[in-house]
Amino acid sequence: MIFMTMLVVVITGVLSACNNESAGGEDGKVVNLTFMFSGQPQEQTAYKNVVKKFEEANPNVKVKTVVTAGDQYDTKLQAAIAGKSVPDVFFYNPGNLKAYVNAGVLKDITELVENAEGVNISKIWESGINKYRYDGEVAGQGAIYGVPKDLGPFAFGYNKTMFEEAGIPLPDPDKPYTMEEFLEVNKKLTMDKNGDGKTDQWGTGLNVSWSLQPFVWSNGADWLDETNTKVTIDDPKFIESLQYFADLQNVHKVTPSVAEGQTLDTYQRWMQGQIGFFPVGPWDMGAYKDLKFEYDLLPWPVGSTGETKAWIGSLGIGVSSKTEHAELAAELALYLSADEQGQQALVDQQVQLPNNTDVAAEWAADTSIKPANKKEFLEIIETYGRDLPTNFTYTAEWYDEFYKNIQPVIDGKKTAEEYVKEAQPKMQKLLDKSIKQEEQSKK
């Protein structure tokens, strides 16, 4: 409690400009806005530069940026909300949309967005805008309570150089591997290259928290039923998918072992060219441009449905319901999200995929930017990408519970079937609690 109180005091001081600066602009007075966000160092630099461009276009506006590390952001935003000192403009997770609207944190910016000069929202990804719509009952429709900071299609990458050195045909960019084909290629890529009797190259190395979803979805299973009120991880198709995922390490040995992962994690091994397949998000491109091997994108492997799936992450840019400068705050949010000049600045930093569809099409066709098959990102957005399950519920506790104790399955000490029988009732209890919290928040 002492820590949280101090945090509220600190953030209240930092964000006090939201309420204490003089309003106006038309009479020559400077309007002060506060923009709170997080990001990797490259992202921070990029967004600060875009804010400067906004200030240049609006000489009477000064924007104070409040930047936090990604792992601290939610805590600090919650502290600002608790301290009733919400920044004028801020990033937020779409999973919090319902809670923030019901609590009166977010402003309905529908009219401001639809009537904004110089920005055509039809040029923003429709699925991006829809992530921040809410009609009081269902997320994804109704009033607009934010615009996308980005869309993050979680694509699948492969080490092209490794394939060529192993004499394996390169993946078809338009035809995904079946699960069986994927396993066979992984086996061919996994080897002892230096002859010391130890594996030093692996087919893949996937993190269960971020990579299980495509395997589950393409096999016709999901975490929730169609009503989003029942946890369905005890579905045989879900169990099959989870067991397949775990068997990559424990049975087939095509991923680094637990011990090998502790020595060097799979991300680092991918960066060093020791892993054949690895997820790639648009935010990775800046870090991956200096890799010592060639890489590209392909669709995720497919299960029994024969259809590839992937998730699309996002952060929203919201406007405080308490801002004294709603129109300018909405202008800033739109500039960060959709202005072509602002978008180009972010693209140049290679920290995200463009929200503006025209800019995105040009970006995908630009062969000077790696990877070559960037259209795969656009395919995920336009064709087969999905929201994470937490976007459909009031809180994420039930979903987080799934991953809390999953490591024994990944380590081969517990079967997928044993695990889901233990986890499903716990998750359902937390989901029921979330549903009740949502009902209470509407009263």
Steps between C-alpha positions, in 0.01 A plus 500: 500500500786743582661429162172553312429823691846634415454393138170686479663813647789483254280450197255764619790745501627392160157517341373810675526691174187313389281715724699808605619657176300773336265396227450670172721547201274728302596793728870425464541305821692175491301180546682232698428132441651199671569181308587185696645201315751218513726323254842369418775765466450519122125542545547770762724699268260454210194615694677799649595604147141463382382712795745772392351494151153541653622800699651651184164464327324648806725782634259583783521147644770357725499127574663366813603138448501257792688185405518180703651156448255250357493277809413800723252674273174340611587551867575868446192557290286335768663727757419806288139383471478439876650844564246662266783640291453320171715638215320670214615232256635156589565148378278223635437132448177415310433235764430789739257676265178395675633568849637843409180606324277376783721677754481828310871512416474516120330767294265413215690655208274374219392844380847650538656215301238486226504877447874558534655711226785354298454142620275249328429218744401278209874489432564344842468123527132434573592214734726744684221751559259223597728388782412825674126507440255419780122534511463439872446129453728368228856602418571544130191702416351833595673819611872560449707525819842503344700456183768237443853585593578205281391159386747227583446194280706222658654337195720193463859536384767263377878510459537497123877456518463189717260343250740563214799360688302186591381455141132521602255660254387842620144521640221602266401854609135428418461137610547412868656178621271241654594406856658180367703686236607760753630230733696329223671823395585572864665159528713568192610837636593367845860382500847492654691726263844490661509126571548522876206273572272785613217663309588856407229574241127453554191510285316741725464643849154636571374670815170342606348829616524662158520210254245239612200694368555435124534124565179491707294715264608322181402171663144625554526569874495812716519623860135613507170392349304726263327678789833581669357364827645148507865393511550225240860387546377147580396460135688194356623716210647749746670219692640360176645839405661559839651151504640547149658826613661339807616196302713720274737532794450186703442229240648628177782712648471763228506790747764580763452313827418673828869498597606631160236771524643614834847530348374709212132573437343423164474866398877537539557171318281622212698825489821298481371282216455179699122459447308438178148629579409787731211750535547847353299810589527835319664638814789254448607632162727771637689246710505240221635724224859427607467121527792311350264272310212552260150448636150518360136433591262211432151405627472317834463118473147366473310240698181309423312803357758545227487876567790699634433736793695766687425759762500875456615704795436869542522797729246776490546874531229630728386846604418575862136571576627779729720681250434872467611493137306214347524616138877552509552180697304308237705675228820382667369144531405499131833650397685226687274236350426603143676809369699397191801709596495371855454144381795529262722616787405188698552276196846647447591391853371146419310472828151424370279427204323809360141560610433699187409242237652700214831533682482131596460389139805702393696371799419134425618543141829665600764231448768711670331427834545147635334253503409467133161334562353783708167442330461214749443764769223651288351155432468444873318830543274462198434127493581267786608699804307476827476686828644345811230346725536772763354759262159335545487498881492764771824394667792275403548311827334185367734493198812576703412202721550267203867591473584519871563129546546376145876445518475131611318428171771676298765310698329166440421438867123517448279421201284762335189305596598487867572869502180626339287295740668683787503844338153519344300526828738765636476701181121467488472630857706806410303555180172484696645762736591718202146474361355609836743793518386615157133479603569700817696765311192582292279573802 
